[in-house]
């Protein structure tokens, strides 16, 4: 099991950059097509859909982004949908709504540069990819130097250990994100 080869196949660096989004409003089918073309390599199974009309409609109903105009999505909508796409497998729709509540309000008040925020988000994600790759190299070192050789020399057991380690780390990050969402909610209650 070559961890580096596994990482390359994940396409973690695949982010929708602001400059890749047209400055004109798009219909839902065009939004879906843009996301499908950008994130197709990130799908686990060929038949998986990156984004569907139902997903977008559910995001709109849950008020995860500010209202659209004339059935068209602005560049700012696409920036939010891109972040939602990354968050949806970790946080609940309710938590995503809490997270973006004030951003959406600022957008409606015309008091926020979402594109600049998004550029910082992509920059942070790029750094996170690097950090994740470094973490995985350290995992490989731990397997080679600190763990029982009878376990790590068995490819199946080594892979199960890595799976359990990654899911454990995923839970740590999810719990930390949920805690931050709860803090946002508590701060919002205190401000009222």
C-alpha positions as CSV (number, residue, x, y, z in Angstrom):
1,X,0.0,0.0,0.0
2,X,1.6,3.2,-1.2
3,X,0.1,6.1,0.7
4,X,1.6,8.7,-1.6
5,X,0.0,7.1,-4.6
6,X,-3.3,6.9,-2.7
7,X,-3.1,10.6,-2.0
8,X,-2.5,11.5,-5.7
9,X,-5.7,9.6,-6.7
10,X,-7.8,11.7,-4.3
11,X,-7.4,15.0,-6.2
12,X,-7.4,16.9,-2.9
13,X,-6.1,20.0,-4.6
14,X,-9.2,20.2,-6.8
15,X,-10.8,23.5,-5.8
16,X,-13.1,25.7,-7.8
17,X,-11.2,29.0,-8.1
18,X,-13.0,32.3,-8.2
19,X,-11.6,33.1,-11.6
20,X,-13.0,29.8,-13.0
21,X,-16.6,31.0,-12.3
22,X,-18.1,33.2,-15.0
23,X,-19.0,36.8,-14.1
24,X,-22.5,36.3,-15.6
25,X,-25.5,34.7,-13.9
26,X,-26.1,31.0,-14.7
27,X,-29.2,28.8,-14.8
28,X,-29.3,25.8,-12.6
29,X,-28.4,23.4,-15.4
30,X,-25.3,25.5,-16.1
31,X,-24.3,25.5,-12.4
32,X,-24.6,21.7,-12.3
33,X,-22.6,21.4,-15.5
34,X,-19.8,23.6,-14.1
35,X,-19.6,21.6,-10.8
36,X,-19.8,18.3,-12.6
37,X,-16.9,19.2,-14.9
38,X,-14.8,20.6,-12.1
39,X,-15.3,17.9,-9.5
40,X,-15.9,14.8,-11.7
41,X,-12.4,13.5,-10.7
42,X,-13.3,13.7,-7.0
43,X,-16.3,11.3,-7.3
44,X,-15.9,8.0,-5.6
45,X,-18.1,6.1,-8.1
46,X,-18.7,7.0,-11.8
47,X,-22.4,7.1,-11.3
48,X,-22.3,9.6,-8.4
49,X,-23.5,13.1,-9.0
50,X,-21.5,16.1,-7.8
51,X,-24.6,18.3,-7.6
52,X,-28.2,17.9,-8.6
53,X,-31.3,20.1,-8.9
54,X,-32.7,18.6,-5.8
55,X,-29.5,19.4,-3.8
56,X,-29.5,23.0,-5.0
57,X,-33.3,23.3,-4.2
58,X,-32.7,21.9,-0.8
59,X,-29.9,24.3,-0.1
60,X,-32.2,27.2,-1.2
61,X,-35.1,26.0,1.0
62,X,-32.7,25.7,4.0
63,X,-31.6,29.3,3.2
64,X,-27.9,28.2,2.9
65,X,-27.5,31.1,0.4
66,X,-29.3,34.3,-0.2
67,X,-32.2,34.4,-2.7
68,X,-31.6,34.0,-6.4
69,X,-32.9,36.4,-9.1
70,X,-34.9,35.3,-12.1
71,X,-33.9,31.6,-11.7
72,X,-30.3,32.6,-12.2
73,X,-27.3,32.1,-9.9
74,X,-24.7,34.8,-9.5
75,X,-21.0,34.2,-9.1
76,X,-21.5,34.8,-5.3
77,X,-24.1,32.0,-5.2
78,X,-21.6,29.7,-6.9
79,X,-18.9,30.6,-4.4
80,X,-21.3,29.7,-1.5
81,X,-22.4,26.5,-3.3
82,X,-18.8,25.5,-3.7
83,X,-18.2,25.8,0.0
84,X,-21.5,24.0,0.8
85,X,-20.3,21.2,-1.5
86,X,-17.2,20.8,0.6
87,X,-19.0,21.0,3.9
88,X,-22.1,18.8,3.2
89,X,-20.4,15.5,3.9
90,X,-19.3,16.6,7.4
91,X,-21.9,19.0,8.7
92,X,-25.6,18.9,8.8
93,X,-27.6,21.3,6.5
94,X,-28.8,23.0,9.7
95,X,-25.1,23.6,10.8
96,X,-24.1,24.8,7.4
97,X,-27.1,27.2,7.5
98,X,-25.9,28.5,10.9
99,X,-22.4,28.9,9.6
100,X,-23.4,31.0,6.6
101,X,-26.3,32.9,8.2
102,X,-24.5,36.1,8.8
103,X,-22.6,35.9,5.5
104,X,-25.9,35.7,3.7
105,X,-27.3,38.6,5.6
106,X,-24.2,40.7,4.8
107,X,-24.6,39.7,1.1
108,X,-28.2,40.9,1.2
109,X,-27.2,44.1,2.9
110,X,-24.5,44.6,0.2
111,X,-21.9,44.7,2.9
112,X,-19.5,41.9,2.1
113,X,-16.9,41.0,-0.4
114,X,-17.6,37.3,-0.8
115,X,-15.1,36.9,-3.6
116,X,-12.3,38.0,-1.3
117,X,-13.5,35.8,1.5
118,X,-13.7,32.8,-1.0
119,X,-10.1,33.5,-2.2
120,X,-8.9,33.3,1.4
121,X,-10.9,30.0,1.8
122,X,-9.2,28.5,-1.3
123,X,-5.8,29.6,0.0
124,X,-6.5,28.0,3.3
125,X,-7.8,24.8,1.6
126,X,-4.5,24.6,-0.4
127,X,-2.5,24.9,2.8
128,X,-4.7,22.2,4.3
129,X,-3.9,19.8,1.5
130,X,-0.2,20.3,2.1
131,X,-0.8,19.8,5.8
132,X,-2.8,16.6,5.2
133,X,-0.1,15.2,2.9
134,X,2.5,15.9,5.6
135,X,0.3,14.2,8.2
136,X,0.0,11.2,6.0
137,X,3.8,11.0,5.6
138,X,4.1,11.0,9.4
139,X,1.5,8.2,9.6
140,X,3.7,6.2,7.2
141,X,6.7,6.8,9.5
142,X,4.7,5.8,12.5
143,X,3.7,2.5,10.7
144,X,7.4,1.9,9.9
145,X,9.0,2.8,13.2
146,X,6.5,2.6,16.1
147,X,3.9,-0.1,15.4
148,X,4.1,-3.9,15.8
149,X,5.8,-5.3,12.7
150,X,3.5,-8.4,12.7
151,X,0.5,-6.1,12.3
152,X,2.0,-3.5,9.8
153,X,3.6,-6.2,7.6
154,X,0.1,-7.7,7.0
155,X,-1.3,-5.5,4.2
156,X,-4.9,-6.0,5.3
157,X,-4.3,-5.2,8.9
158,X,-2.1,-2.2,8.0
159,X,-4.9,-0.9,5.7
160,X,-7.5,-1.4,8.5
161,X,-5.3,0.5,10.9
162,X,-5.0,3.4,8.5
163,X,-8.8,3.4,7.9
164,X,-9.5,3.5,11.6
165,X,-6.9,6.3,12.1
166,X,-8.4,8.4,9.3
167,X,-11.9,8.0,10.5
168,X,-10.8,8.9,14.0
169,X,-9.1,12.0,12.7
170,X,-12.2,12.8,10.6
171,X,-14.3,12.6,13.8
172,X,-11.9,15.0,15.6
173,X,-12.2,17.6,12.9
174,X,-16.0,17.2,12.6
175,X,-16.5,17.6,16.4
176,X,-14.2,20.7,16.3
177,X,-16.3,22.2,13.4
178,X,-19.6,21.4,15.2
179,X,-18.2,23.1,18.4
180,X,-17.3,26.2,16.3
181,X,-20.8,26.2,14.8
182,X,-22.3,26.0,18.3
183,X,-20.1,29.0,19.4
184,X,-21.4,31.0,16.4
185,X,-25.0,30.2,17.5
186,X,-24.3,31.1,21.1
187,X,-22.6,34.4,20.1
188,X,-25.6,35.2,17.9
189,X,-28.0,34.7,20.8
190,X,-25.8,36.8,23.1
191,X,-25.8,39.7,20.5
192,X,-29.6,39.8,20.3
